[in-house]
């Protein structure tokens, strides 16, 4: 047997749930007569009476009592899925590492939300795998540009360079006296156990006598930077993410001309190719390209050339 018409099923479910045609008609924005006709169509289709009709109203038959909970659950499931699909269409889920989130992205997200009130942005401040992000869970991620093993169907949009240079509290400057080799006499502060940033900088400038694996290891740049501010050692600063401490003078660059990038390249927005041109994704991409959301000039020949925080 073919399924009965949807309108007939909907009319019966509403009438049975409300124990009458009038309330059902109000819910469905139709007349009482329309509800009655649809229920008759359903009864004729399946060949079973669903209501006992009497002077006081209607009462479900045994067959009607069996059918009601099935239809109620089915319509509820359809409504939940429709609501979920509609929410997914307007919800943008972005994952970004904690330090980058707190020091760059999060402070300016209200600007995006104000410009796009039709989009509900959900930000997860967390790390994710070397190959990208959980596609089913997030629409976009912010990562480094060059990650080994990244799938071919991931789009990458470079945002701004990671620029590295040692930074320390002003009280440590006399011990360095502008000589990179003097770093061997101070404690190096690492933002991750991999110690990649110090290794990159030492190798890039050919600094001799400095062990890039020595010093203290912290779980993130925020903690390593705080340690540098109190004079615990020298941190390899990301000049964008440490701009507040540098602008306030809490940290200074002992070798302001010695800045370099990393093998991983720029910070980048990444996303699955099939979602890359979704309207909500395009809106976020365009916003990130705007001058208000991107850092200013990153060329920093001296302390006075630090870009202003927007």
C-alpha positions as CSV (number, residue, x, y, z in Angstrom):
1,X,0.0,0.0,0.0
2,X,1.2,3.5,-0.8
3,X,1.6,6.0,1.9
4,X,-1.4,8.2,2.5
5,X,-1.2,11.9,1.6
6,X,1.0,13.9,4.0
7,X,-1.7,16.5,4.6
8,X,-4.1,13.7,5.7
9,X,-1.6,12.3,8.1
10,X,-0.8,15.7,9.6
11,X,-4.5,16.6,10.1
12,X,-5.1,13.3,11.9
13,X,-2.1,13.7,14.1
14,X,-3.1,17.2,15.2
15,X,-6.7,16.3,15.7
16,X,-5.8,13.2,17.8
17,X,-3.3,15.1,19.8
18,X,-5.8,17.9,20.6
19,X,-8.7,15.6,21.0
20,X,-10.8,17.6,18.5
21,X,-10.9,19.3,15.2
22,X,-11.1,22.9,16.3
23,X,-7.7,23.1,18.0
24,X,-6.2,21.1,15.2
25,X,-7.6,23.6,12.6
26,X,-6.1,26.5,14.6
27,X,-2.7,24.8,14.7
28,X,-2.7,24.0,11.0
29,X,-4.2,27.4,9.9
30,X,-7.1,25.7,8.1
31,X,-10.8,25.3,8.7
32,X,-12.5,22.7,10.8
33,X,-14.1,21.3,7.7
34,X,-10.7,20.9,6.0
35,X,-9.4,18.9,8.9
36,X,-12.5,16.7,8.8
37,X,-12.1,16.1,5.1
38,X,-8.5,15.2,5.4
39,X,-9.2,12.6,8.1
40,X,-11.9,11.0,6.0
41,X,-9.4,10.8,3.1
42,X,-7.0,9.0,5.4
43,X,-9.6,6.6,6.7
44,X,-10.7,5.8,3.2
45,X,-7.1,5.3,2.1
46,X,-6.3,2.7,4.8
47,X,-9.8,1.3,5.1
48,X,-10.0,1.7,8.9
49,X,-12.0,4.1,11.1
50,X,-9.7,6.2,13.2
51,X,-12.2,8.3,15.2
52,X,-15.5,7.5,16.9
53,X,-17.7,10.6,16.2
54,X,-20.4,11.5,18.7
55,X,-22.3,14.6,19.9
56,X,-19.6,15.5,22.4
57,X,-16.8,15.4,19.8
58,X,-14.5,12.6,18.7
59,X,-12.7,9.8,20.3
60,X,-9.8,7.6,19.0
61,X,-10.5,4.1,17.9
62,X,-8.0,1.3,18.8
63,X,-6.5,1.8,15.3
64,X,-6.2,5.5,15.9
65,X,-4.5,5.0,19.3
66,X,-1.9,2.8,17.5
67,X,-1.3,5.3,14.8
68,X,-1.0,8.5,16.9
69,X,2.3,7.9,18.7
70,X,4.0,6.7,15.5
71,X,3.0,9.9,13.6
72,X,3.8,12.2,16.5
73,X,7.3,10.8,16.7
74,X,7.7,10.8,12.9
75,X,6.7,14.5,12.6
76,X,8.9,15.4,15.6
77,X,11.9,13.7,14.0
78,X,11.3,15.6,10.7
79,X,11.0,18.9,12.6
80,X,14.2,18.3,14.5
81,X,16.1,17.5,11.4
82,X,14.7,20.5,9.5
83,X,15.7,22.7,12.4
84,X,19.2,21.2,12.5
85,X,19.7,21.6,8.8
86,X,18.5,25.3,9.0
87,X,20.9,25.9,11.9
88,X,23.8,24.3,10.1
89,X,23.1,26.6,7.1
90,X,23.5,29.7,9.2
91,X,26.1,28.4,11.7
92,X,29.8,28.8,11.0
93,X,32.1,26.6,13.1
94,X,35.7,27.7,13.3
95,X,38.6,26.0,15.2
96,X,41.7,28.0,16.0
97,X,44.7,27.2,18.4
98,X,44.3,28.8,21.8
99,X,47.1,31.4,21.7
100,X,46.2,32.6,18.2
101,X,42.5,32.8,19.2
102,X,43.1,34.8,22.4
103,X,45.7,37.1,21.1
104,X,44.5,37.8,17.6
105,X,41.1,36.3,16.5
106,X,38.8,36.5,19.5
107,X,39.2,40.2,20.3
108,X,37.8,41.2,16.9
109,X,35.1,38.6,16.3
110,X,32.4,41.0,17.5
111,X,33.2,43.0,14.4
112,X,32.4,40.0,12.2
113,X,29.2,39.2,14.2
114,X,28.0,42.8,13.8
115,X,28.7,42.8,10.1
116,X,26.9,39.4,9.6
117,X,24.1,39.0,12.2
118,X,22.6,36.3,9.9
119,X,25.6,34.0,10.7
120,X,26.1,32.3,14.1
121,X,29.8,31.9,14.6
122,X,31.0,29.2,16.9
123,X,34.7,29.4,17.8
124,X,36.6,26.4,19.3
125,X,39.9,27.4,20.8
126,X,41.7,24.1,20.6
127,X,44.5,22.3,18.7
128,X,43.8,19.8,16.0
129,X,45.7,17.2,14.0
130,X,48.6,17.8,11.7
131,X,46.5,17.1,8.6
132,X,43.8,19.7,9.3
133,X,40.6,19.5,11.3
134,X,37.6,17.3,11.8
135,X,35.6,18.1,8.7
136,X,32.3,16.9,10.1
137,X,32.7,19.1,13.2
138,X,34.2,22.4,11.8
139,X,33.7,24.4,8.6
140,X,37.0,26.2,8.8
141,X,40.3,26.1,10.7
142,X,43.2,28.5,11.2
143,X,46.5,26.7,10.9
144,X,50.0,27.1,9.4
145,X,50.3,27.3,5.7
146,X,52.6,24.4,5.1
147,X,51.6,21.2,7.0
148,X,53.0,17.8,5.8
149,X,50.4,15.3,4.8
150,X,47.5,17.7,4.4
151,X,44.8,16.3,2.1
152,X,44.6,17.6,-1.5
153,X,41.0,18.7,-1.1
154,X,41.8,21.3,1.6
155,X,41.9,24.9,0.4
156,X,44.5,27.1,2.0
157,X,44.3,30.9,2.2
158,X,47.4,32.6,3.7
159,X,46.6,35.3,6.2
160,X,49.8,36.8,7.6
161,X,53.4,35.8,8.2
162,X,54.7,34.4,11.5
163,X,57.7,36.6,12.2
164,X,60.2,35.5,14.9
165,X,62.7,37.4,17.0
166,X,64.0,36.9,20.5
167,X,62.3,39.1,23.2
168,X,63.1,39.7,26.8
169,X,62.4,42.0,29.7
170,X,64.2,45.4,29.5
171,X,66.2,44.4,32.6
172,X,68.0,41.7,30.6
173,X,69.2,43.9,27.8
174,X,72.6,44.8,29.4
175,X,73.5,41.1,29.6
176,X,72.9,40.7,25.8
177,X,74.6,43.9,24.7
178,X,73.4,43.3,21.1
179,X,75.4,40.1,20.8
180,X,73.4,37.0,19.8
181,X,76.1,34.7,21.2
182,X,75.3,36.2,24.7
183,X,72.1,34.2,24.6
184,X,74.1,31.2,25.8
185,X,74.3,32.8,29.2
186,X,70.5,33.2,29.6
187,X,67.6,30.8,29.9
188,X,65.7,30.2,26.6
189,X,61.9,30.0,26.9
190,X,60.1,27.6,24.6
191,X,56.4,27.7,23.7
192,X,56.2,24.0,22.9
193,X,58.2,20.9,23.7
194,X,59.2,20.7,20.0
195,X,61.4,23.8,20.5
196,X,61.1,24.5,16.7
197,X,61.1,28.4,16.9
198,X,64.5,28.7,18.6
199,X,66.0,26.1,16.3
200,X,64.6,27.9,13.3
201,X,66.0,31.3,14.4
202,X,69.5,30.0,15.5
203,X,69.8,28.1,12.2
204,X,68.6,31.0,10.1
205,X,71.2,33.4,11.5
206,X,74.0,30.8,12.1
207,X,74.3,31.8,15.7
208,X,77.1,29.8,17.3
209,X,77.5,28.7,20.9
210,X,73.7,28.8,21.6
211,X,71.9,25.5,22.2
212,X,68.4,26.0,20.9
213,X,67.2,22.9,22.9
214,X,68.3,24.4,26.3
215,X,66.0,26.3,28.7
216,X,62.5,26.0,30.0
217,X,59.6,24.4,28.1
218,X,56.0,25.8,28.4
219,X,52.7,24.4,26.9
220,X,52.0,27.6,24.9
221,X,53.3,31.0,23.8
222,X,51.1,32.8,26.3
223,X,52.9,31.2,29.3
224,X,56.3,31.5,27.8
225,X,55.7,35.2,27.1
226,X,54.6,35.8,30.7
227,X,57.7,34.1,32.0
228,X,59.8,36.4,29.7
229,X,58.0,39.5,31.1
230,X,59.0,38.7,34.6
231,X,62.6,38.3,33.5
232,X,62.8,34.5,33.7
233,X,64.6,34.3,30.3
234,X,64.3,35.1,26.6
235,X,61.3,34.0,24.6
236,X,61.2,33.5,20.8
237,X,58.5,36.0,20.2
238,X,55.9,35.9,17.5
239,X,55.9,39.6,16.7
240,X,52.2,39.6,15.9
241,X,51.0,37.6,18.8
242,X,53.3,39.4,21.3
243,X,52.6,42.9,20.0
244,X,50.8,44.0,23.2
245,X,53.8,43.2,25.4
246,X,56.2,44.8,22.9
247,X,54.0,47.9,22.4
248,X,53.8,48.4,26.2
249,X,57.6,47.9,26.7
250,X,57.0,44.8,28.9
251,X,59.2,43.0,26.3
252,X,61.9,44.4,24.0
253,X,63.8,43.1,21.0
254,X,67.5,42.8,21.7
255,X,68.2,42.1,18.1
256,X,65.5,44.1,16.2
257,X,67.1,43.5,12.8
258,X,67.2,39.8,13.2
259,X,63.7,38.6,12.3
260,X,62.8,35.5,10.3
261,X,59.9,33.4,9.2
262,X,59.3,29.7,9.7
263,X,59.3,26.7,7.3
264,X,55.6,26.4,8.0
265,X,55.0,29.7,6.3
266,X,52.1,32.0,7.1
267,X,49.1,31.6,9.3
268,X,46.4,30.4,7.0
269,X,42.7,29.8,6.8
270,X,41.9,26.3,5.8
271,X,38.7,24.6,4.7
272,X,37.3,21.7,2.7
273,X,37.0,22.5,-1.0
274,X,33.4,21.5,-1.3
275,X,32.5,24.1,1.4
276,X,34.9,26.8,0.3
277,X,32.3,28.8,-1.6
278,X,29.4,28.5,0.8
279,X,28.1,32.0,1.5
280,X,28.9,31.9,5.2
281,X,32.5,30.7,4.4
282,X,32.9,33.4,1.8
283,X,31.7,36.0,4.3
284,X,34.3,35.0,6.8
285,X,37.1,34.8,4.2
286,X,36.3,38.3,2.9
287,X,36.3,39.6,6.5
288,X,39.6,38.1,7.2
289,X,41.1,39.8,4.1
290,X,39.8,43.2,5.3
291,X,42.3,45.7,6.7
292,X,40.5,45.8,10.1
293,X,41.0,42.1,10.8
294,X,44.5,41.6,9.5
295,X,47.6,42.8,11.2
296,X,49.3,45.9,9.9
297,X,52.7,46.1,8.3
298,X,54.8,43.3,9.8
299,X,58.2,44.8,8.8
300,X,59.8,45.7,12.1
301,X,63.3,47.1,11.8
302,X,63.2,48.6,15.2
303,X,61.0,48.8,18.4
304,X,59.3,51.9,17.2
305,X,58.0,50.2,14.0
306,X,55.7,47.7,15.8
307,X,52.3,47.6,14.1
308,X,49.4,49.1,16.1
309,X,46.9,46.7,17.6
310,X,43.5,47.2,15.9
